[in-house]
Amino acid sequence: QSLTKKERFVFLPLLYELCMGDADINEVAPTYESLLKDTGIQFRQASVQGIDKDDHTVYLDCSGSDSGSNTGDSNTGDSNTDKNKIQYDSLIVATGAEVNLERIPGAVSLALPFYSIENCLELRKRLTLLDSLSLANDIDMQKQPMEVVVVGGGYSGVELALNLSERLKQSVGKDNVKVTLVHRGKQVLEYAMEHNRKMGLDRLHKSGVEIMTECSVVEVLPADTD
């Protein structure tokens, strides 16, 4: 069985395409149910409340879900008839990572993470607002310089920086936009093949994106702070 509290698997390198309207949600974030269909793997949507290692049991909280969407073989034996627990022979914990903005002062109130469908849709809403102001020939907005900082120089960060640079230059004018990509590693796309890294860097330079490497964010302040 596969167990997660989320309904959809988010392919982060393509999340920017959903944000920019170049892909639909099922292409970027298919449901686990659709991914596991006809695989023989049962999917349960729930949160883990505890694990009893001696009894080989995982205890679940199914509130807020449909008590576990099922795919594949549903015949899991009498031991799994209770929807609030799952018994196992082998248990693999592969929870991945989640962004924690609370560790950086000011980030919770001023920064927008880009890891989920909700984050993506919020950014798209803000970009759409800028587009509407541009179409309305909002003079104040067109005169206002806009500086955007993207933190993280992996595939998602690079593509997001490139697309934001292009999109914002169309909305507020190329002379009023500055996009900076901040990465704490020695180089952006550090895990990419050399050819792909070079192409990415070339695109960033041509787009006018400023790159800051070996830098970490220690605090986020309002734009009008000296």
Secondary structure, 3 states (H helix, E strand, C coil): CEEECCCECCCHHHHHHHHHCCCCHHHHCCEHHHHCCCCCCCEEECEEEEEECCCCEEEEECCCCCCCCCCCCCCCCHHHCCCCEEECCCCCCCCCCCCCHHHCCCHHHHCCCCCCHHHHHHHHHHHHHHHHHHHCCCHHHHHCCEEEEEECCCHHHHHHHHHHHHHHHHHHCHHHEEEEEEECCCCCCCCCCHHHHHHHHHHHHHHCCEEEECCCCCCCCCCCCC
